[in-house]
Amino acid sequence: MTASSYYQSPHWKALKLEALKRDKFRCTVPGCGATRATSRLTVDHIEPRPRGEAEPTDKDVLPNLRTLCKTHDNQVMQNSDGRRRGGGSFTVGGCDEDGFPIDPSHPWRRGR
């Protein structure tokens, strides 16, 4: 099994589904509120798993996982040097509970 194939393994798929269910299929960043209906969600390791490790590790446990929307996952994704972007901090804009910008002139608000 290669490192990338871990994410295709039955272990990861089951763990990922548990995390999504626990988080009610919503981004866990306070104030975001993005759901699977409004954003592509991903399950992120809070403490990153070892790079190149193909088998489950002690980082592959439910308490070390969180559901993030694409925006927040991109904000903290690991760089090639293993460090998290933005120091691992999130930026939350002015969005409603569905993840849409509060600003009525924002293009995403048209027709809502």
GROMACS elastic network, one bead per residue, 0.5 to 0.9 nm:
[ bonds ]
;  ai    aj funct       b0    kb
    1     4     6  0.81780   500
    1     5     6  0.59296   500
    1     6     6  0.68433   500
    1     9     6  0.89195   500
    1    54     6  0.56207   500
    1    55     6  0.73757   500
    2     5     6  0.50702   500
    2     6     6  0.66388   500
    2    52     6  0.74700   500
    2    53     6  0.74964   500
    2    55     6  0.83273   500
    3     6     6  0.54425   500
    3     7     6  0.77817   500
    3    51     6  0.74942   500
    3    53     6  0.50877   500
    3    55     6  0.75181   500
    4     7     6  0.59001   500
    4     8     6  0.75646   500
    4    52     6  0.78035   500
    4    53     6  0.86073   500
    4    54     6  0.71012   500
    5     8     6  0.50511   500
    5     9     6  0.64955   500
    5    54     6  0.69125   500
    6     9     6  0.50798   500
    6    10     6  0.85377   500
    6    11     6  0.80646   500
    6    12     6  0.67450   500
    6    53     6  0.80566   500
    6    54     6  0.53054   500
    6    55     6  0.63959   500
    6    56     6  0.75067   500
    7    10     6  0.84208   500
    7    11     6  0.83964   500
    7    12     6  0.56274   500
    7    13     6  0.71337   500
    7    54     6  0.87826   500
    8    11     6  0.84029   500
    8    12     6  0.68119   500
    8    13     6  0.68088   500
    9    12     6  0.54323   500
    9    13     6  0.62723   500
    9    14     6  0.86860   500
   10    13     6  0.50849   500
   10    14     6  0.60558   500
   10    15     6  0.84846   500
   11    14     6  0.54391   500
   11    15     6  0.62117   500
   11    16     6  0.85744   500
   11    56     6  0.75767   500
   12    15     6  0.50427   500
   12    16     6  0.58593   500
   12    17     6  0.84755   500
   12    56     6  0.80369   500
   12    60     6  0.78669   500
   13    16     6  0.51451   500
   13    17     6  0.62265   500
   13    18     6  0.86920   500
   14    17     6  0.52190   500
   14    18     6  0.62777   500
   14    19     6  0.87866   500
   15    18     6  0.50771   500
   15    19     6  0.63175   500
   15    20     6  0.87229   500
   15    60     6  0.78798   500
   15    61     6  0.73809   500
   15    62     6  0.66987   500
   15    65     6  0.87992   500
   16    19     6  0.51566   500
   16    20     6  0.62343   500
   16    21     6  0.86486   500
   16    42     6  0.85217   500
   16    43     6  0.61556   500
   16    44     6  0.89210   500
   16    62     6  0.83099   500
   16    65     6  0.81604   500
   16    67     6  0.88203   500
   17    20     6  0.50611   500
   17    21     6  0.61087   500
   17    22     6  0.84897   500
   17    43     6  0.87746   500
   18    21     6  0.52020   500
   18    22     6  0.60566   500
   18    23     6  0.85718   500
   18    62     6  0.74214   500
   19    22     6  0.50440   500
   19    23     6  0.60853   500
   19    24     6  0.84297   500
   19    25     6  0.83943   500
   19    43     6  0.70584   500
   19    62     6  0.63095   500
   19    63     6  0.86582   500
   19    65     6  0.65488   500
   19    66     6  0.65791   500
   19    67     6  0.67864   500
   20    23     6  0.51673   500
   20    24     6  0.60032   500
   20    26     6  0.75223   500
   20    41     6  0.86255   500
   20    42     6  0.84571   500
   20    43     6  0.72136   500
   20    66     6  0.79904   500
   20    67     6  0.62008   500
   21    25     6  0.59638   500
   21    26     6  0.89892   500
   22    25     6  0.77099   500
   23    26     6  0.58360   500
   23    27     6  0.74737   500
   23    28     6  0.68110   500
   23    66     6  0.75181   500
   23    67     6  0.65126   500
   24    27     6  0.86558   500
   24    35     6  0.84058   500
   25    28     6  0.89807   500
   25    34     6  0.86406   500
   25    35     6  0.58065   500
   25    36     6  0.59574   500
   25    37     6  0.89940   500
   25    41     6  0.76346   500
   25    67     6  0.73253   500
   26    29     6  0.88264   500
   26    32     6  0.86396   500
   26    33     6  0.61253   500
   26    34     6  0.56117   500
   26    36     6  0.66424   500
   26    41     6  0.75767   500
   26    67     6  0.66266   500
   26    68     6  0.73108   500
   26    69     6  0.76354   500
   27    30     6  0.81842   500
   27    32     6  0.65457   500
   27    33     6  0.58308   500
   27    34     6  0.53492   500
   27    35     6  0.63226   500
   27    36     6  0.85854   500
   27    39     6  0.89115   500
   27    41     6  0.70451   500
   27    42     6  0.85510   500
   27    66     6  0.79995   500
   27    67     6  0.52003   500
   27    69     6  0.52103   500
   27    70     6  0.89724   500
   27    72     6  0.81943   500
   28    31     6  0.85568   500
   28    32     6  0.74347   500
   28    33     6  0.74199   500
   28    34     6  0.85555   500
   28    66     6  0.65906   500
   28    67     6  0.57024   500
   28    68     6  0.60330   500
   28    69     6  0.83329   500
   29    32     6  0.56232   500
   29    33     6  0.75230   500
   29    34     6  0.89830   500
   29    67     6  0.84153   500
   29    68     6  0.70505   500
   29    69     6  0.86102   500
   29    72     6  0.76420   500
   29    90     6  0.75825   500
   29    92     6  0.79794   500
   30    33     6  0.74213   500
   30    92     6  0.80620   500
   31    92     6  0.67219   500
   31    93     6  0.83572   500
   31    94     6  0.82206   500
   31    95     6  0.72561   500
   31    96     6  0.77496   500
   31    97     6  0.72210   500
   31    99     6  0.84602   500
   32    69     6  0.85206   500
   32    72     6  0.88857   500
   32    92     6  0.64410   500
   32    93     6  0.79504   500
   32    94     6  0.85049   500
   32    95     6  0.64778   500
   32    96     6  0.73915   500
   32    97     6  0.66531   500
   32    98     6  0.77308   500
   32    99     6  0.56260   500
   32   100     6  0.88009   500
   33    69     6  0.88743   500
   33    95     6  0.80137   500
   33    96     6  0.71709   500
   33    98     6  0.53157   500
   33    99     6  0.51404   500
   33   100     6  0.87760   500
   34    37     6  0.78570   500
   34    38     6  0.58742   500
   34    39     6  0.60646   500
   34    40     6  0.87931   500
   34    41     6  0.82807   500
   34    68     6  0.83424   500
   34    69     6  0.62642   500
   34    96     6  0.89022   500
   34    97     6  0.71490   500
   34    98     6  0.54271   500
   34   100     6  0.80145   500
   35    38     6  0.52637   500
   35    39     6  0.59079   500
   35    40     6  0.79274   500
   35    41     6  0.72634   500
   35    69     6  0.75159   500
   35    98     6  0.68813   500
   35    99     6  0.75437   500
   36    39     6  0.53124   500
   36    40     6  0.59292   500
   36    41     6  0.59409   500
   36    69     6  0.82196   500
   37    40     6  0.79921   500
   37    98     6  0.88231   500
   38    41     6  0.89965   500
   38    69     6  0.89054   500
   38    98     6  0.70760   500
   38    99     6  0.69767   500
   38   100     6  0.83342   500
   39    69     6  0.59111   500
   39    70     6  0.66074   500
   39    71     6  0.85637   500
   39    99     6  0.82658   500
   40    68     6  0.85826   500
   40    69     6  0.58938   500
   40    70     6  0.56614   500
   40    71     6  0.89784   500
   41    67     6  0.66088   500
   41    68     6  0.55892   500
   41    70     6  0.59666   500
   41    73     6  0.84974   500
   42    66     6  0.83225   500
   42    67     6  0.57107   500
   42    68     6  0.53761   500
   42    69     6  0.62582   500
   42    70     6  0.69253   500
   42    73     6  0.72494   500
   43    65     6  0.63913   500
   43    66     6  0.55539   500
   43    68     6  0.61613   500
   43    69     6  0.87539   500
   43    73     6  0.86162   500
   44    47     6  0.88074   500
   44    48     6  0.82454   500
   44    64     6  0.82991   500
   44    65     6  0.55171   500
   44    66     6  0.53416   500
   44    67     6  0.61815   500
   44    68     6  0.67834   500
   44    73     6  0.73452   500
   44    77     6  0.86959   500
   45    48     6  0.52137   500
   45    49     6  0.68660   500
   45    59     6  0.73192   500
   45    60     6  0.75977   500
   45    61     6  0.88334   500
   45    64     6  0.56875   500
   45    66     6  0.66033   500
   46    49     6  0.88031   500
   46    59     6  0.85692   500
   46    63     6  0.86910   500
   46    64     6  0.53154   500
   46    65     6  0.57348   500
   46    66     6  0.67882   500
   47    59     6  0.67070   500
   47    64     6  0.64274   500
   47    65     6  0.82744   500
   48    51     6  0.82199   500
   48    59     6  0.69551   500
   48    64     6  0.87115   500
   48    78     6  0.83147   500
   48    82     6  0.84794   500
   49    52     6  0.88636   500
   49    53     6  0.77194   500
   49    56     6  0.89048   500
   49    57     6  0.70823   500
   49    58     6  0.80795   500
   49    59     6  0.53643   500
   49    60     6  0.71229   500
   50    53     6  0.57154   500
   50    57     6  0.79219   500
   50    59     6  0.81495   500
   51    54     6  0.87300   500
   51    82     6  0.80692   500
   53    56     6  0.77075   500
   53    57     6  0.78701   500
   54    57     6  0.87798   500
   56    59     6  0.78302   500
   56    60     6  0.59953   500
   56    61     6  0.89888   500
   57    60     6  0.53973   500
   57    61     6  0.82180   500
   58    61     6  0.66342   500
   59    62     6  0.87498   500
   59    63     6  0.89573   500
   59    64     6  0.63433   500
   59    65     6  0.85725   500
   60    63     6  0.87247   500
   60    64     6  0.68968   500
   60    65     6  0.77282   500
   61    64     6  0.55576   500
   61    65     6  0.68777   500
   62    65     6  0.53138   500
   62    66     6  0.81834   500
   63    66     6  0.79950   500
   67    73     6  0.87433   500
   68    71     6  0.78699   500
   68    72     6  0.58709   500
   68    73     6  0.55875   500
   69    72     6  0.54835   500
   69    73     6  0.60465   500
   69    74     6  0.85543   500
   70    73     6  0.50979   500
   70    74     6  0.60584   500
   70    75     6  0.86319   500
   71    74     6  0.52978   500
   71    75     6  0.64091   500
   72    76     6  0.66226   500
   72    77     6  0.84987   500
   72    90     6  0.63300   500
   72    91     6  0.75622   500
   72    92     6  0.83162   500
   73    76     6  0.55293   500
   73    77     6  0.57353   500
   73    90     6  0.88637   500
   74    77     6  0.51979   500
   74    78     6  0.87704   500
   74    85     6  0.80158   500
   75    84     6  0.82887   500
   75    85     6  0.59687   500
   75    86     6  0.64619   500
   75    88     6  0.74262   500
   75    89     6  0.74249   500
   75    90     6  0.63035   500
   75    91     6  0.76893   500
   76    79     6  0.88369   500
   76    83     6  0.89073   500
   76    84     6  0.51949   500
   76    86     6  0.61812   500
   76    87     6  0.72291   500
   76    89     6  0.66002   500
   76    90     6  0.70550   500
   77    83     6  0.83179   500
   77    84     6  0.55459   500
   77    85     6  0.57605   500
   77    86     6  0.88195   500
   77    88     6  0.79162   500
   78    81     6  0.75862   500
   78    82     6  0.53748   500
   78    83     6  0.53142   500
   78    85     6  0.60417   500
   78    88     6  0.87353   500
   79    82     6  0.53371   500
   79    83     6  0.55341   500
   79    84     6  0.60116   500
   79    85     6  0.64219   500
   80    83     6  0.75163   500
   81    84     6  0.87341   500
   83    87     6  0.74759   500
   83    88     6  0.83397   500
   84    87     6  0.54467   500
   84    88     6  0.51570   500
   84    89     6  0.86294   500
   85    88     6  0.58380   500
   85    89     6  0.79215   500
   86    89     6  0.56113   500
   86    90     6  0.75886   500
   87    90     6  0.88759   500
   92    95     6  0.77503   500
   93   101     6  0.73614   500
   93   102     6  0.87762   500
   94    99     6  0.87916   500
   94   100     6  0.82229   500
   94   101     6  0.56348   500
   94   102     6  0.55758   500
   94   103     6  0.74506   500
   95    98     6  0.75104   500
   95    99     6  0.52250   500
   95   100     6  0.50051   500
   95   102     6  0.50075   500
   95   103     6  0.81203   500
   96    99     6  0.53329   500
   96   100     6  0.54761   500
   96   101     6  0.63029   500
   96   102     6  0.58830   500
   97   100     6  0.74826   500
   98   101     6  0.89431   500
   99   102     6  0.88785   500
  100   103     6  0.87717   500
  100   108     6  0.68283   500
  100   109     6  0.70170   500
  101   104     6  0.75888   500
  101   106     6  0.66748   500
  101   107     6  0.89424   500
  101   108     6  0.71066   500
  101   109     6  0.69371   500
  102   105     6  0.87290   500
  102   106     6  0.79066   500
  102   109     6  0.78896   500
  103   106     6  0.55121   500
  103   109     6  0.75980   500
  104   107     6  0.82348   500
  104   108     6  0.86826   500
  104   109     6  0.58450   500
  104   110     6  0.77515   500
  105   108     6  0.84010   500
  105   109     6  0.67971   500
  105   110     6  0.76218   500
  106   109     6  0.55013   500
  106   110     6  0.73136   500
  107   110     6  0.56242   500
  108   111     6  0.82527   500
  108   112     6  0.82469   500
  109   112     6  0.54736   500
